[in-house]
Amino acid sequence: MKVEQLFEFHQVDQERRVSLATRSFQGPSMYWRTSLIKNLTLNNNPKIRYWNEFRIVLRKCHMPSYYDRELMYKLQRLQQGDMIVEDYRQKMELLILRV
């Protein structure tokens, strides 16, 4: 993911990643973030402090439930066919990262 590459390049601490990523949210994204914080507070749940936790919540809320199964299916059925080895490797790595 591009955001994670930026975090790594700039050596951003784990504790700062969530606040930096959400700082640029606007419109529906900002509304979603605000309601998430509100719900966590109302239910006495701890604040999301780490990027991995935030990614999990973000995926649950915004990715269709079948998305992970579909990616795994694509990865399991991936064949080189007429692709050159480098293209095949890149496609496989991309699927692995997404899964």
C-alpha positions in Angstrom: 0.0 0.0 0.0 1.2 3.4 -0.8 0.5 4.9 2.6 2.5 2.2 4.3 5.4 2.8 1.9 5.4 6.4 2.8 5.3 5.5 6.5 8.4 3.3 6.0 10.2 5.8 3.9 9.7 8.6 6.4 10.3 6.2 9.4 7.0 7.2 11.0 6.5 5.6 14.5 3.6 3.1 14.9 1.9 5.5 17.4 1.7 8.4 14.9 0.6 6.5 11.8 -3.2 6.5 12.5 -3.3 10.2 13.3 -1.2 11.1 10.2 -3.3 8.9 7.9 -6.6 10.3 9.2 -5.5 13.9 9.2 -6.4 14.2 5.5 -9.8 12.6 5.7 -12.6 14.8 4.4 -16.4 14.4 3.8 -17.7 10.8 4.4 -14.3 9.6 5.5 -14.1 12.2 8.3 -17.7 11.5 9.3 -16.9 7.7 9.5 -13.7 8.4 11.6 -15.7 10.7 14.0 -18.5 8.2 14.4 -15.9 5.4 15.0 -14.3 7.4 17.8 -17.7 8.3 19.3 -18.8 4.6 19.3 -15.5 3.5 20.9 -15.9 6.1 23.6 -19.6 5.2 24.2 -18.8 1.5 24.5 -15.7 2.2 26.8 -13.5 0.5 24.2 -9.8 1.7 24.0 -8.8 4.2 21.4 -7.3 2.8 18.2 -3.6 3.6 18.5 -1.8 1.4 16.1 -1.9 1.2 12.3 -2.6 -2.5 12.1 -5.6 -2.1 14.4 -6.9 0.7 12.2 -6.4 -1.2 9.0 -8.5 -4.1 10.4 -11.3 -1.8 11.4 -11.1 0.1 8.1 -11.3 -3.2 6.1 -14.2 -4.5 8.1 -16.2 -1.4 7.5 -15.4 -0.7 3.9 -14.5 -3.9 2.2 -17.2 -6.4 1.1 -17.2 -9.6 3.0 -16.4 -11.7 -0.1 -13.3 -9.7 -1.0 -10.8 -11.8 1.0 -12.3 -15.0 -0.3 -12.1 -13.8 -3.9 -8.4 -12.7 -3.5 -7.5 -16.1 -2.0 -9.3 -17.8 -4.8 -7.3 -15.7 -7.4 -4.1 -16.5 -5.6 -4.8 -20.2 -5.5 -5.8 -20.3 -9.2 -2.9 -18.1 -10.4 -1.0 -19.7 -13.3 1.9 -18.4 -15.2 0.4 -19.3 -18.6 2.0 -17.1 -21.3 3.2 -14.4 -18.8 6.9 -13.9 -18.4 8.3 -14.9 -15.1 8.7 -11.3 -13.8 5.1 -10.5 -14.6 3.9 -13.7 -12.9 6.0 -12.9 -9.8 4.7 -9.4 -9.6 1.1 -10.5 -9.9 1.7 -13.2 -7.3 3.3 -10.7 -4.8 0.5 -8.2 -5.3 -2.1 -10.9 -4.5 -0.1 -12.0 -1.5 0.1 -8.4 -0.2 -3.6 -7.9 -0.6 -4.6 -11.2 1.0 
